[in-house]
């Protein structure tokens, strides 16, 4: 019995050669298969965090109370 070659994932419908992608980017055109997001700055005031701040490693080490000294 001959071993079969490994299966590759099927290429999606938006499979475009690299040279074509470079050309589209250089021309400022939309790339196929990508969703264009509309992100706009709000210019509003930032909201205060509701979560407590995690202690830094050196702060966490200092907050641990030392145990009793080892016996001599």
C-alpha positions as CSV (number, residue, x, y, z in Angstrom):
1,X,0.0,0.0,0.0
2,X,1.4,3.4,-1.0
3,X,1.4,6.2,1.5
4,X,-0.8,9.1,0.5
5,X,0.5,12.7,0.5
6,X,-0.7,14.8,3.4
7,X,-3.8,16.8,2.8
8,X,-3.5,20.6,2.6
9,X,-6.2,22.9,3.9
10,X,-8.4,24.0,0.9
11,X,-7.8,27.6,-0.2
12,X,-10.7,29.9,0.4
13,X,-12.4,31.9,-2.3
14,X,-10.3,34.9,-1.5
15,X,-7.0,33.2,-2.5
16,X,-5.0,35.8,-4.3
17,X,-1.3,35.6,-5.3
18,X,1.2,37.6,-3.3
19,X,2.1,39.7,-6.3
20,X,-1.6,40.8,-6.7
21,X,-1.8,41.6,-3.0
22,X,1.2,43.8,-3.2
23,X,-0.2,45.6,-6.3
24,X,-3.5,46.2,-4.5
25,X,-1.8,47.6,-1.4
26,X,0.4,49.9,-3.5
27,X,-2.6,51.2,-5.3
28,X,-4.5,51.7,-2.1
29,X,-7.3,49.4,-3.0
30,X,-9.3,47.1,-0.7
31,X,-7.9,43.6,-0.2
32,X,-10.3,40.7,-1.0
33,X,-11.6,38.8,2.0
34,X,-10.9,41.5,4.6
35,X,-13.6,43.4,6.5
36,X,-13.2,47.1,6.5
37,X,-13.8,48.5,10.1
38,X,-14.9,52.0,10.8
39,X,-13.1,53.1,13.9
40,X,-13.4,56.7,15.0
41,X,-11.9,58.5,18.0
42,X,-14.6,59.6,20.5
43,X,-12.6,62.6,21.9
44,X,-14.4,62.0,25.2
45,X,-13.0,61.7,28.7
46,X,-11.7,58.3,29.6
47,X,-13.6,56.3,32.2
48,X,-12.0,55.2,35.4
49,X,-11.1,51.6,35.7
50,X,-13.5,49.4,37.7
51,X,-10.9,46.7,38.4
52,X,-8.3,46.8,41.2
53,X,-4.8,47.3,40.0
54,X,-2.6,44.1,40.1
55,X,0.4,44.5,42.3
56,X,3.8,44.6,40.7
57,X,6.1,41.5,41.4
58,X,8.2,43.6,43.9
59,X,5.0,44.9,45.6
60,X,3.6,41.4,45.9
61,X,6.8,40.1,47.4
62,X,6.9,42.9,50.0
63,X,3.3,42.3,51.1
64,X,4.0,38.7,52.0
65,X,4.7,38.6,55.8
66,X,7.9,36.7,56.6
67,X,7.4,33.5,58.5
68,X,9.1,32.6,61.8
69,X,12.8,32.4,61.6
70,X,14.3,28.9,60.9
71,X,15.6,27.0,64.0
72,X,19.3,27.4,64.7
